[in-house]
């Protein structure tokens, strides 16, 4: 899974960073920015939900046993 932030999320992150650096008290999003961010958040939540319900068939279990040997 790609962990790179999507464009709407990155744009929101940039606006918050600028807001914090300038000590602003408000953050304004255009209607289009709000729609894009909403769609992206909804898509991410749907992907998380799908991953949580999908059976984990690709999980490989490796068992390691250590008895300590004859340490003195």
PDB file of N, CA, C and O in Angstrom, chain B, residues numbered from 101:
ATOM      1  N   UNK B 101       0.852  -1.181   0.000  1.00  0.00           N
ATOM      2  CA  UNK B 101       0.000   0.000   0.000  1.00  0.00           C
ATOM      3  C   UNK B 101       0.895   1.241   0.000  1.00  0.00           C
ATOM      4  O   UNK B 101       1.878   1.295   0.738  1.00  0.00           O
ATOM      5  N   UNK B 102       0.568   2.208  -0.801  1.00  0.00           N
ATOM      6  CA  UNK B 102       1.349   3.440  -0.919  1.00  0.00           C
ATOM      7  C   UNK B 102       1.001   4.362   0.239  1.00  0.00           C
ATOM      8  O   UNK B 102      -0.173   4.652   0.472  1.00  0.00           O
ATOM      9  N   UNK B 103       2.024   4.830   0.975  1.00  0.00           N
ATOM     10  CA  UNK B 103       1.764   5.678   2.137  1.00  0.00           C
ATOM     11  C   UNK B 103       1.947   7.162   1.821  1.00  0.00           C
ATOM     12  O   UNK B 103       1.890   7.995   2.726  1.00  0.00           O
ATOM     13  N   UNK B 104       2.163   7.498   0.565  1.00  0.00           N
ATOM     14  CA  UNK B 104       2.324   8.899   0.170  1.00  0.00           C
ATOM     15  C   UNK B 104       0.983   9.617   0.290  1.00  0.00           C
ATOM     16  O   UNK B 104      -0.031   9.116  -0.198  1.00  0.00           O
ATOM     17  N   UNK B 105       0.966  10.803   0.943  1.00  0.00           N
ATOM     18  CA  UNK B 105      -0.306  11.528   1.078  1.00  0.00           C
ATOM     19  C   UNK B 105      -0.889  11.902  -0.284  1.00  0.00           C
ATOM     20  O   UNK B 105      -0.152  12.220  -1.218  1.00  0.00           O
ATOM     21  N   UNK B 106      -2.193  11.860  -0.386  1.00  0.00           N
ATOM     22  CA  UNK B 106      -2.857  12.235  -1.625  1.00  0.00           C
ATOM     23  C   UNK B 106      -2.876  13.752  -1.748  1.00  0.00           C
ATOM     24  O   UNK B 106      -2.622  14.462  -0.776  1.00  0.00           O
ATOM     25  N   UNK B 107      -3.176  14.242  -2.931  1.00  0.00           N
ATOM     26  CA  UNK B 107      -3.140  15.683  -3.183  1.00  0.00           C
ATOM     27  C   UNK B 107      -4.075  16.473  -2.255  1.00  0.00           C
ATOM     28  O   UNK B 107      -3.627  17.462  -1.674  1.00  0.00           O
ATOM     29  N   UNK B 108      -5.341  16.092  -2.086  1.00  0.00           N
ATOM     30  CA  UNK B 108      -6.193  16.873  -1.177  1.00  0.00           C
ATOM     31  C   UNK B 108      -5.674  16.867   0.267  1.00  0.00           C
ATOM     32  O   UNK B 108      -5.735  17.888   0.953  1.00  0.00           O
ATOM     33  N   UNK B 109      -5.174  15.736   0.719  1.00  0.00           N
ATOM     34  CA  UNK B 109      -4.634  15.649   2.075  1.00  0.00           C
ATOM     35  C   UNK B 109      -3.375  16.493   2.193  1.00  0.00           C
ATOM     36  O   UNK B 109      -3.183  17.189   3.191  1.00  0.00           O
ATOM     37  N   UNK B 110      -2.518  16.435   1.185  1.00  0.00           N
ATOM     38  CA  UNK B 110      -1.283  17.224   1.205  1.00  0.00           C
ATOM     39  C   UNK B 110      -1.587  18.722   1.177  1.00  0.00           C
ATOM     40  O   UNK B 110      -0.936  19.502   1.872  1.00  0.00           O
ATOM     41  N   UNK B 111      -2.569  19.121   0.380  1.00  0.00           N
ATOM     42  CA  UNK B 111      -2.946  20.540   0.325  1.00  0.00           C
ATOM     43  C   UNK B 111      -3.484  21.005   1.676  1.00  0.00           C
ATOM     44  O   UNK B 111      -3.170  22.108   2.123  1.00  0.00           O
ATOM     45  N   UNK B 112      -4.296  20.166   2.332  1.00  0.00           N
ATOM     46  CA  UNK B 112      -4.813  20.506   3.653  1.00  0.00           C
ATOM     47  C   UNK B 112      -3.666  20.612   4.655  1.00  0.00           C
ATOM     48  O   UNK B 112      -3.620  21.541   5.460  1.00  0.00           O
ATOM     49  N   UNK B 113      -2.753  19.665   4.600  1.00  0.00           N
ATOM     50  CA  UNK B 113      -1.590  19.682   5.485  1.00  0.00           C
ATOM     51  C   UNK B 113      -0.771  20.961   5.289  1.00  0.00           C
ATOM     52  O   UNK B 113      -0.330  21.573   6.262  1.00  0.00           O
ATOM     53  N   UNK B 114      -0.573  21.357   4.047  1.00  0.00           N
ATOM     54  CA  UNK B 114       0.172  22.584   3.760  1.00  0.00           C
ATOM     55  C   UNK B 114      -0.541  23.810   4.332  1.00  0.00           C
ATOM     56  O   UNK B 114       0.100  24.698   4.895  1.00  0.00           O
ATOM     57  N   UNK B 115      -1.870  23.857   4.188  1.00  0.00           N
ATOM     58  CA  UNK B 115      -2.633  25.000   4.722  1.00  0.00           C
ATOM     59  C   UNK B 115      -2.532  25.059   6.245  1.00  0.00           C
ATOM     60  O   UNK B 115      -2.415  26.141   6.818  1.00  0.00           O
ATOM     61  N   UNK B 116      -2.578  23.889   6.905  1.00  0.00           N
ATOM     62  CA  UNK B 116      -2.464  23.863   8.362  1.00  0.00           C
ATOM     63  C   UNK B 116      -1.066  24.296   8.790  1.00  0.00           C
ATOM     64  O   UNK B 116      -0.912  25.022   9.773  1.00  0.00           O
ATOM     65  N   UNK B 117      -0.046  23.853   8.054  1.00  0.00           N
ATOM     66  CA  UNK B 117       1.327  24.246   8.375  1.00  0.00           C
ATOM     67  C   UNK B 117       1.496  25.760   8.268  1.00  0.00           C
ATOM     68  O   UNK B 117       2.087  26.384   9.149  1.00  0.00           O
ATOM     69  N   UNK B 118       0.977  26.352   7.187  1.00  0.00           N
ATOM     70  CA  UNK B 118       1.056  27.803   7.002  1.00  0.00           C
ATOM     71  C   UNK B 118       0.279  28.515   8.106  1.00  0.00           C
ATOM     72  O   UNK B 118       0.732  29.534   8.630  1.00  0.00           O
ATOM     73  N   UNK B 119      -0.882  27.984   8.458  1.00  0.00           N
ATOM     74  CA  UNK B 119      -1.678  28.578   9.520  1.00  0.00           C
ATOM     75  C   UNK B 119      -0.899  28.571  10.839  1.00  0.00           C
ATOM     76  O   UNK B 119      -0.882  29.566  11.564  1.00  0.00           O
ATOM     77  N   UNK B 120      -0.266  27.459  11.134  1.00  0.00           N
ATOM     78  CA  UNK B 120       0.509  27.358  12.373  1.00  0.00           C
ATOM     79  C   UNK B 120       1.711  28.295  12.375  1.00  0.00           C
ATOM     80  O   UNK B 120       2.011  28.924  13.390  1.00  0.00           O
ATOM     81  N   UNK B 121       2.397  28.389  11.242  1.00  0.00           N
ATOM     82  CA  UNK B 121       3.578  29.248  11.153  1.00  0.00           C
ATOM     83  C   UNK B 121       3.220  30.725  11.274  1.00  0.00           C
ATOM     84  O   UNK B 121       3.995  31.514  11.813  1.00  0.00           O
ATOM     85  N   UNK B 122       2.053  31.093  10.775  1.00  0.00           N
ATOM     86  CA  UNK B 122       1.651  32.498  10.809  1.00  0.00           C
ATOM     87  C   UNK B 122       0.822  32.827  12.051  1.00  0.00           C
ATOM     88  O   UNK B 122       0.375  33.960  12.225  1.00  0.00           O
ATOM     89  N   UNK B 123       0.619  31.820  12.918  1.00  0.00           N
ATOM     90  CA  UNK B 123      -0.166  31.997  14.149  1.00  0.00           C
ATOM     91  C   UNK B 123      -1.598  32.456  13.856  1.00  0.00           C
ATOM     92  O   UNK B 123      -2.219  33.136  14.673  1.00  0.00           O
ATOM     93  N   UNK B 124      -2.112  32.079  12.686  1.00  0.00           N
ATOM     94  CA  UNK B 124      -3.475  32.443  12.316  1.00  0.00           C
ATOM     95  C   UNK B 124      -4.472  31.685  13.195  1.00  0.00           C
ATOM     96  O   UNK B 124      -4.160  30.619  13.725  1.00  0.00           O
ATOM     97  N   UNK B 125      -5.652  32.236  13.339  1.00  0.00           N
ATOM     98  CA  UNK B 125      -6.683  31.612  14.164  1.00  0.00           C
ATOM     99  C   UNK B 125      -7.750  30.917  13.332  1.00  0.00           C
ATOM    100  O   UNK B 125      -8.605  30.219  13.876  1.00  0.00           O
ATOM    101  N   UNK B 126      -7.706  31.103  12.022  1.00  0.00           N
ATOM    102  CA  UNK B 126      -8.708  30.506  11.139  1.00  0.00           C
ATOM    103  C   UNK B 126      -8.032  29.802   9.975  1.00  0.00           C
ATOM    104  O   UNK B 126      -6.936  30.162   9.545  1.00  0.00           O
ATOM    105  N   UNK B 127      -8.723  28.794   9.485  1.00  0.00           N
ATOM    106  CA  UNK B 127      -8.293  28.084   8.282  1.00  0.00           C
ATOM    107  C   UNK B 127      -9.482  28.076   7.335  1.00  0.00           C
ATOM    108  O   UNK B 127     -10.572  27.642   7.708  1.00  0.00           O
ATOM    109  N   UNK B 128      -9.280  28.550   6.123  1.00  0.00           N
ATOM    110  CA  UNK B 128     -10.370  28.649   5.154  1.00  0.00           C
ATOM    111  C   UNK B 128     -10.105  27.684   4.005  1.00  0.00           C
ATOM    112  O   UNK B 128      -9.017  27.659   3.430  1.00  0.00           O
ATOM    113  N   UNK B 129     -11.115  26.897   3.688  1.00  0.00           N
ATOM    114  CA  UNK B 129     -11.070  26.014   2.525  1.00  0.00           C
ATOM    115  C   UNK B 129     -12.125  26.480   1.542  1.00  0.00           C
ATOM    116  O   UNK B 129     -13.224  26.870   1.935  1.00  0.00           O
ATOM    117  N   UNK B 130     -11.788  26.441   0.258  1.00  0.00           N
ATOM    118  CA  UNK B 130     -12.810  26.711  -0.744  1.00  0.00           C
ATOM    119  C   UNK B 130     -13.779  25.526  -0.753  1.00  0.00           C
ATOM    120  O   UNK B 130     -13.479  24.464  -0.207  1.00  0.00           O
ATOM    121  N   UNK B 131     -14.925  25.718  -1.368  1.00  0.00           N
ATOM    122  CA  UNK B 131     -15.902  24.636  -1.452  1.00  0.00           C
ATOM    123  C   UNK B 131     -15.304  23.437  -2.184  1.00  0.00           C
ATOM    124  O   UNK B 131     -15.542  22.294  -1.794  1.00  0.00           O
ATOM    125  N   UNK B 132     -14.537  23.683  -3.230  1.00  0.00           N
ATOM    126  CA  UNK B 132     -13.934  22.585  -3.987  1.00  0.00           C
ATOM    127  C   UNK B 132     -12.885  21.849  -3.157  1.00  0.00           C
ATOM    128  O   UNK B 132     -12.808  20.621  -3.198  1.00  0.00           O
ATOM    129  N   UNK B 133     -12.078  22.596  -2.405  1.00  0.00           N
ATOM    130  CA  UNK B 133     -11.083  21.957  -1.538  1.00  0.00           C
ATOM    131  C   UNK B 133     -11.767  21.097  -0.480  1.00  0.00           C
ATOM    132  O   UNK B 133     -11.315  19.991  -0.183  1.00  0.00           O
ATOM    133  N   UNK B 134     -12.860  21.608   0.088  1.00  0.00           N
ATOM    134  CA  UNK B 134     -13.608  20.849   1.088  1.00  0.00           C
ATOM    135  C   UNK B 134     -14.202  19.582   0.476  1.00  0.00           C
ATOM    136  O   UNK B 134     -14.167  18.520   1.098  1.00  0.00           O
ATOM    137  N   UNK B 135     -14.745  19.687  -0.737  1.00  0.00           N
ATOM    138  CA  UNK B 135     -15.304  18.509  -1.417  1.00  0.00           C
ATOM    139  C   UNK B 135     -14.221  17.472  -1.691  1.00  0.00           C
ATOM    140  O   UNK B 135     -14.419  16.280  -1.456  1.00  0.00           O
ATOM    141  N   UNK B 136     -13.073  17.932  -2.189  1.00  0.00           N
ATOM    142  CA  UNK B 136     -11.976  17.009  -2.494  1.00  0.00           C
ATOM    143  C   UNK B 136     -11.471  16.315  -1.228  1.00  0.00           C
ATOM    144  O   UNK B 136     -11.225  15.109  -1.235  1.00  0.00           O
ATOM    145  N   UNK B 137     -11.317  17.071  -0.151  1.00  0.00           N
ATOM    146  CA  UNK B 137     -10.851  16.494   1.109  1.00  0.00           C
ATOM    147  C   UNK B 137     -11.876  15.506   1.649  1.00  0.00           C
ATOM    148  O   UNK B 137     -11.510  14.432   2.126  1.00  0.00           O
ATOM    149  N   UNK B 138     -13.151  15.858   1.579  1.00  0.00           N
ATOM    150  CA  UNK B 138     -14.224  14.965   2.014  1.00  0.00           C
ATOM    151  C   UNK B 138     -14.197  13.658   1.228  1.00  0.00           C
ATOM    152  O   UNK B 138     -14.283  12.579   1.813  1.00  0.00           O
ATOM    153  N   UNK B 139     -14.079  13.750  -0.083  1.00  0.00           N
ATOM    154  CA  UNK B 139     -14.053  12.549  -0.932  1.00  0.00           C
ATOM    155  C   UNK B 139     -12.841  11.682  -0.602  1.00  0.00           C
ATOM    156  O   UNK B 139     -12.945  10.456  -0.560  1.00  0.00           O
ATOM    157  N   UNK B 140     -11.709  12.309  -0.370  1.00  0.00           N
ATOM    158  CA  UNK B 140     -10.491  11.559  -0.067  1.00  0.00           C
ATOM    159  C   UNK B 140     -10.579  10.871   1.294  1.00  0.00           C
ATOM    160  O   UNK B 140     -10.179   9.715   1.436  1.00  0.00           O
ATOM    161  N   UNK B 141     -11.100  11.577   2.286  1.00  0.00           N
ATOM    162  CA  UNK B 141     -11.269  10.969   3.611  1.00  0.00           C
ATOM    163  C   UNK B 141     -12.245   9.802   3.539  1.00  0.00           C
ATOM    164  O   UNK B 141     -11.998   8.755   4.137  1.00  0.00           O
ATOM    165  N   UNK B 142     -13.344   9.966   2.822  1.00  0.00           N
ATOM    166  CA  UNK B 142     -14.319   8.890   2.665  1.00  0.00           C
ATOM    167  C   UNK B 142     -13.685   7.680   1.986  1.00  0.00           C
ATOM    168  O   UNK B 142     -13.921   6.542   2.394  1.00  0.00           O
ATOM    169  N   UNK B 143     -12.880   7.924   0.952  1.00  0.00           N
ATOM    170  CA  UNK B 143     -12.206   6.844   0.243  1.00  0.00           C
ATOM    171  C   UNK B 143     -11.215   6.117   1.154  1.00  0.00           C
ATOM    172  O   UNK B 143     -11.147   4.888   1.135  1.00  0.00           O
ATOM    173  N   UNK B 144     -10.457   6.856   1.938  1.00  0.00           N
ATOM    174  CA  UNK B 144      -9.508   6.248   2.863  1.00  0.00           C
ATOM    175  C   UNK B 144     -10.220   5.403   3.918  1.00  0.00           C
ATOM    176  O   UNK B 144      -9.771   4.303   4.242  1.00  0.00           O
ATOM    177  N   UNK B 145     -11.327   5.913   4.452  1.00  0.00           N
ATOM    178  CA  UNK B 145     -12.082   5.152   5.443  1.00  0.00           C
ATOM    179  C   UNK B 145     -12.673   3.875   4.833  1.00  0.00           C
ATOM    180  O   UNK B 145     -12.705   2.833   5.487  1.00  0.00           O
ATOM    181  N   UNK B 146     -13.132   3.955   3.602  1.00  0.00           N
ATOM    182  CA  UNK B 146     -13.661   2.769   2.925  1.00  0.00           C
ATOM    183  C   UNK B 146     -12.554   1.737   2.721  1.00  0.00           C
ATOM    184  O   UNK B 146     -12.780   0.540   2.896  1.00  0.00           O
ATOM    185  N   UNK B 147     -11.355   2.202   2.349  1.00  0.00           N
ATOM    186  CA  UNK B 147     -10.229   1.280   2.172  1.00  0.00           C
ATOM    187  C   UNK B 147      -9.844   0.620   3.489  1.00  0.00           C
ATOM    188  O   UNK B 147      -9.564  -0.578   3.516  1.00  0.00           O
ATOM    189  N   UNK B 148      -9.825   1.373   4.569  1.00  0.00           N
ATOM    190  CA  UNK B 148      -9.500   0.811   5.882  1.00  0.00           C
ATOM    191  C   UNK B 148     -10.530  -0.236   6.275  1.00  0.00           C
ATOM    192  O   UNK B 148     -10.179  -1.313   6.757  1.00  0.00           O
ATOM    193  N   UNK B 149     -11.802   0.083   6.068  1.00  0.00           N
ATOM    194  CA  UNK B 149     -12.871  -0.860   6.401  1.00  0.00           C
ATOM    195  C   UNK B 149     -12.729  -2.146   5.598  1.00  0.00           C
ATOM    196  O   UNK B 149     -12.896  -3.240   6.137  1.00  0.00           O
ATOM    197  N   UNK B 150     -12.424  -2.015   4.321  1.00  0.00           N
ATOM    198  CA  UNK B 150     -12.247  -3.185   3.463  1.00  0.00           C
ATOM    199  C   UNK B 150     -11.065  -4.023   3.922  1.00  0.00           C
ATOM    200  O   UNK B 150     -11.159  -5.250   3.950  1.00  0.00           O
ATOM    201  N   UNK B 151      -9.967  -3.396   4.278  1.00  0.00           N
ATOM    202  CA  UNK B 151      -8.785  -4.124   4.735  1.00  0.00           C
ATOM    203  C   UNK B 151      -9.044  -4.840   6.059  1.00  0.00           C
ATOM    204  O   UNK B 151      -8.508  -5.923   6.293  1.00  0.00           O
ATOM    205  N   UNK B 152      -9.860  -4.241   6.922  1.00  0.00           N
ATOM    206  CA  UNK B 152     -10.159  -4.863   8.209  1.00  0.00           C
ATOM    207  C   UNK B 152     -11.055  -6.080   8.069  1.00  0.00           C
ATOM    208  O   UNK B 152     -10.991  -6.985   8.901  1.00  0.00           O
ATOM    209  N   UNK B 153     -11.886  -6.126   7.042  1.00  0.00           N
ATOM    210  CA  UNK B 153     -12.798  -7.255   6.871  1.00  0.00           C
ATOM    211  C   UNK B 153     -12.227  -8.336   5.964  1.00  0.00           C
ATOM    212  O   UNK B 153     -12.766  -9.442   5.918  1.00  0.00           O
ATOM    213  N   UNK B 154     -11.152  -8.043   5.245  1.00  0.00           N
ATOM    214  CA  UNK B 154     -10.554  -9.007   4.329  1.00  0.00           C
ATOM    215  C   UNK B 154      -9.741 -10.032   5.127  1.00  0.00           C
ATOM    216  O   UNK B 154      -8.954  -9.650   5.993  1.00  0.00           O
ATOM    217  N   UNK B 155      -9.921 -11.329   4.846  1.00  0.00           N
ATOM    218  CA  UNK B 155      -9.120 -12.337   5.551  1.00  0.00           C
ATOM    219  C   UNK B 155      -7.636 -12.187   5.218  1.00  0.00           C
ATOM    220  O   UNK B 155      -7.268 -11.865   4.089  1.00  0.00           O
ATOM    221  N   UNK B 156      -6.817 -12.419   6.195  1.00  0.00           N
ATOM    222  CA  UNK B 156      -5.367 -12.277   6.037  1.00  0.00           C
ATOM    223  C   UNK B 156      -4.755 -13.605   5.579  1.00  0.00           C
ATOM    224  O   UNK B 156      -4.187 -14.334   6.392  1.00  0.00           O
ATOM    225  N   UNK B 157      -4.864 -13.922   4.289  1.00  0.00           N
ATOM    226  CA  UNK B 157      -4.357 -15.184   3.746  1.00  0.00           C
ATOM    227  C   UNK B 157      -2.860 -15.130   3.484  1.00  0.00           C
ATOM    228  O   UNK B 157      -2.219 -16.176   3.386  1.00  0.00           O
ATOM    229  N   UNK B 158      -2.285 -13.927   3.369  1.00  0.00           N
ATOM    230  CA  UNK B 158      -0.879 -13.799   3.009  1.00  0.00           C
ATOM    231  C   UNK B 158       0.049 -13.737   4.220  1.00  0.00           C
ATOM    232  O   UNK B 158       1.237 -13.453   4.064  1.00  0.00           O
ATOM    233  N   UNK B 159      -0.464 -13.995   5.418  1.00  0.00           N
ATOM    234  CA  UNK B 159       0.342 -13.893   6.619  1.00  0.00           C
ATOM    235  C   UNK B 159       1.179 -15.157   6.769  1.00  0.00           C
ATOM    236  O   UNK B 159       0.643 -16.266   6.791  1.00  0.00           O
ATOM    237  N   UNK B 160       2.492 -14.986   6.872  1.00  0.00           N
ATOM    238  CA  UNK B 160       3.405 -16.107   7.047  1.00  0.00           C
ATOM    239  C   UNK B 160       3.896 -16.106   8.491  1.00  0.00           C
ATOM    240  O   UNK B 160       4.377 -15.088   8.990  1.00  0.00           O
ATOM    241  N   UNK B 161       3.773 -17.255   9.159  1.00  0.00           N
ATOM    242  CA  UNK B 161       4.180 -17.372  10.556  1.00  0.00           C
ATOM    243  C   UNK B 161       5.524 -18.072  10.610  1.00  0.00           C
ATOM    244  O   UNK B 161       5.696 -19.153  10.045  1.00  0.00           O
ATOM    245  N   UNK B 162       6.478 -17.448  11.295  1.00  0.00           N
ATOM    246  CA  UNK B 162       7.795 -18.041  11.490  1.00  0.00           C
ATOM    247  C   UNK B 162       7.981 -18.279  12.978  1.00  0.00           C
ATOM    248  O   UNK B 162       7.866 -17.353  13.781  1.00  0.00           O
ATOM    249  N   UNK B 163       8.266 -19.512  13.340  1.00  0.00           N
ATOM    250  CA  UNK B 163       8.430 -19.850  14.743  1.00  0.00           C
ATOM    251  C   UNK B 163       9.914 -19.996  15.052  1.00  0.00           C
ATOM    252  O   UNK B 163      10.637 -20.689  14.336  1.00  0.00           O
ATOM    253  N   UNK B 164      10.360 -19.349  16.105  1.00  0.00           N
ATOM    254  CA  UNK B 164      11.757 -19.393  16.522  1.00  0.00           C
ATOM    255  C   UNK B 164      11.796 -19.895  17.952  1.00  0.00           C
ATOM    256  O   UNK B 164      11.047 -19.426  18.809  1.00  0.00           O
ATOM    257  N   UNK B 165      12.678 -20.856  18.203  1.00  0.00           N
ATOM    258  CA  UNK B 165      12.808 -21.412  19.548  1.00  0.00           C
ATOM    259  C   UNK B 165      14.256 -21.271  19.999  1.00  0.00           C
ATOM    260  O   UNK B 165      15.184 -21.602  19.261  1.00  0.00           O
ATOM    261  N   UNK B 166      14.437 -20.775  21.227  1.00  0.00           N
ATOM    262  CA  UNK B 166      15.793 -20.630  21.791  1.00  0.00           C
ATOM    263  C   UNK B 166      15.782 -21.264  23.166  1.00  0.00           C
ATOM    264  O   UNK B 166      14.896 -20.990  23.976  1.00  0.00           O
ATOM    265  N   UNK B 167      16.781 -22.124  23.436  1.00  0.00           N
ATOM    266  CA  UNK B 167      16.822 -22.771  24.733  1.00  0.00           C
ATOM    267  C   UNK B 167      17.913 -22.204  25.644  1.00  0.00           C
ATOM    268  O   UNK B 167      17.995 -22.607  26.804  1.00  0.00           O
ATOM    269  N   UNK B 168      18.724 -21.314  25.177  1.00  0.00           N
ATOM    270  CA  UNK B 168      19.756 -20.686  26.006  1.00  0.00           C
ATOM    271  C   UNK B 168      21.065 -21.448  26.023  1.00  0.00           C
ATOM    272  O   UNK B 168      22.077 -20.911  26.474  1.00  0.00           O
ATOM    273  N   UNK B 169      21.078 -22.658  25.557  1.00  0.00           N
ATOM    274  CA  UNK B 169      22.320 -23.429  25.506  1.00  0.00           C
ATOM    275  C   UNK B 169      22.866 -23.731  26.884  1.00  0.00           C
ATOM    276  O   UNK B 169      22.113 -23.916  27.840  1.00  0.00           O
ATOM    277  N   UNK B 170      24.194 -23.779  26.979  1.00  0.00           N
ATOM    278  CA  UNK B 170      24.819 -24.094  28.264  1.00  0.00           C
ATOM    279  C   UNK B 170      25.563 -22.878  28.790  1.00  0.00           C
ATOM    280  O   UNK B 170      26.750 -22.971  29.104  1.00  0.00           O
ATOM    281  N   UNK B 171      24.912 -21.782  28.887  1.00  0.00           N
ATOM    282  CA  UNK B 171      25.506 -20.534  29.362  1.00  0.00           C
ATOM    283  C   UNK B 171      25.852 -20.635  30.845  1.00  0.00           C
ATOM    284  O   UNK B 171      25.017 -21.037  31.656  1.00  0.00           O
ATOM    285  N   UNK B 172      27.098 -20.265  31.201  1.00  0.00           N
ATOM    286  CA  UNK B 172      27.521 -20.317  32.610  1.00  0.00           C
ATOM    287  C   UNK B 172      27.996 -18.972  33.056  1.00  0.00           C
ATOM    288  O   UNK B 172      28.394 -18.809  34.209  1.00  0.00           O
TER     289      UNK B 172
END
